[in-house]
Amino acid sequence: MLTLTRPDGYLLSTDPDRLDLDRVHHWLSTDAYWALGRDRDTVGRAFAGSIGFGVYRPGDGRQVAVARVVTDRATFAWLCDVYVDPAERGRGLGTWLAGAARDLLAEMGVRRIVLATEDAHGVYAKVGFAPVEPDRWMKWAAPVTQLTGKEQSAGSPLTVEA
């Protein structure tokens, strides 16, 4: 587990037992454009299968920011669900989270970290992230209805033949 403390007293930890997943669920499902409507069970399963980073306020220890890393812990990682409580923004916590995740993954030997953002490019650029080459990357995404956020049937189920 990683634990870091800034000079101003903010604490960053990867201890999964410290994460306030009810608070994280509230943030993501009500205020994060990429996760609006995400249910609590999905948040719990996502963090259980990832490395979660929490940032905690000096004094009362209340969680004020979160990030999640999906990784094989060897070659590749995806930094996602980075969220800073609106009352704590402007203190560099998002940049600190991204830098801490980058450094922890580099120590593991991970050589490629990706992320997606609509509006925080400057936050990530401060710690070395740069735009990807669009002609090299591809994606697949399950169809989602705009009203419910639930996956639609995309025809026949995916099958694998031996």
N, C-alpha and C positions, 0 to 999 in steps of 0.2 A: 504494500500500500504506500501511496505517496501522500505526504503531508508537507505543506509549505505555509509559511506565515509571512505576510508583507509587513514592512515597517509600520504601516498604519493599523495593524492588528487584524486585517482580514485573513482568514484561514482557508486554504484550499485542501481538500482531501478526496481520495478515491475510496474511502471506506464506505462500502455499500450500506452498512448499517446506519450511517449518519444521514443518508439521503431522506428527505421528507417527500416521499413519492406522492402523497396527497397534494402537497403544495405544487410539486412539479406538474402533476396532472392538471391542476387548475390553471397554471401558467400556460401550458402547451395547448390545452383544449379550448381556452377562451381568448388567448391573446397572441398566439404564435401562428402566423399565416400558413405555415406548412403543416400544422397539426390541429387546426380547428376541429372540434368535435371528436377528437381521439378519445376513446373510452379508457377508463382507469385500468382495466385488465391489460389492455394493449401497452399502456405505459409501463406497467409492472413487468410484463414479459420482455419488453424491449430493453429495459435497464438490467434485468436479470441476465440477459445474454450479451451484455456489453460492459465496457469499463465506464462507470459513472463518475463524474467529477462534480463535487459540490463546493460552493463558496459560502462561508459563514461569516456573519457580521461580528465585529469586535463587541465585547460587552455581553450581549445576550445570546450569542451563538446561533441566531436565527439564520436559516438558509436564505441567501439572497441571489444566488445564481446557480446554473447547472449546465453541464455539457455531457454528451454521451459519445463514446467511441466504439464503433463496430470494427473488430479487427481479428485477424488470424494470429496476431502477436508475433508474426515472423516477417511478412513481406508487404502487407497492405492494410490500410485503415480508412474508415470514413468517419469524419468528425461531423456530428449532427446534434440536433436538439440543444443548441447553445442558446441560453436565455438568461437575461439579467433582469431582475425585478426593476420595474420602471423607477421606483424611488431611489435605486442605487446606481442608475446609469450615469455615465459621465465620469466615472472614477477609474476607468481602465480595466474593469473586471472581466469584460469579454475578451480583451486582448490578452490578459493574464491567463484566462482559461485556455485559449487557443495555444498560447506559448507553452504552457505546462503540458498540455496534451501532446504537442509536437515533441517536446523534450523527452517525455516518458516513452513515447513510441520510438524515438530515435535510439534511446538506450536499449530497447528490445530488439533493435536491428531493422525495424520497419523503415522502408525506403520510399514509400509512396503513401501520401495521405490526401484524400480528396474531401471536398465539402461543396455544398451548394448554398448560395445566398442570393436574395433579390436586392438587398439594401445595405449590407454590411461589408462590402469589399474592402473598404479602408481599414476596418478592424483587423481583418485577416492579413492584409498586405503588410501591416506593421510587424508581423512575425514570419514573413517570408512566403506566404501563399500568393500564387499568381494564376491568371486565367489559364484554362486548359486549351488544348488544341482541339477545336470542335470537329475536325475531320477524322480524328482518331477515336473519339468516344461514341458509344452507342448506349441506349437504355431500353428497358422494357418496363412498363408500368401497367398494373391491372386497371381496367376501366373503373371509374368511380363516379357515382351520381353526384350532381352538385347539391341536391337537396338534402341527402342523408349522409353523404360521405362514406357509404357502404359500398363494397365491391359489387359490381354487376356481373352477371353471368356473361362470360366472353365466349359462349358457344360450348363446344365439347371440352371436357376437362383435359388438362395437360397429362399426357401419358408418355412413358419412356419405354422404348422397345429394346430388348436385349439383342 
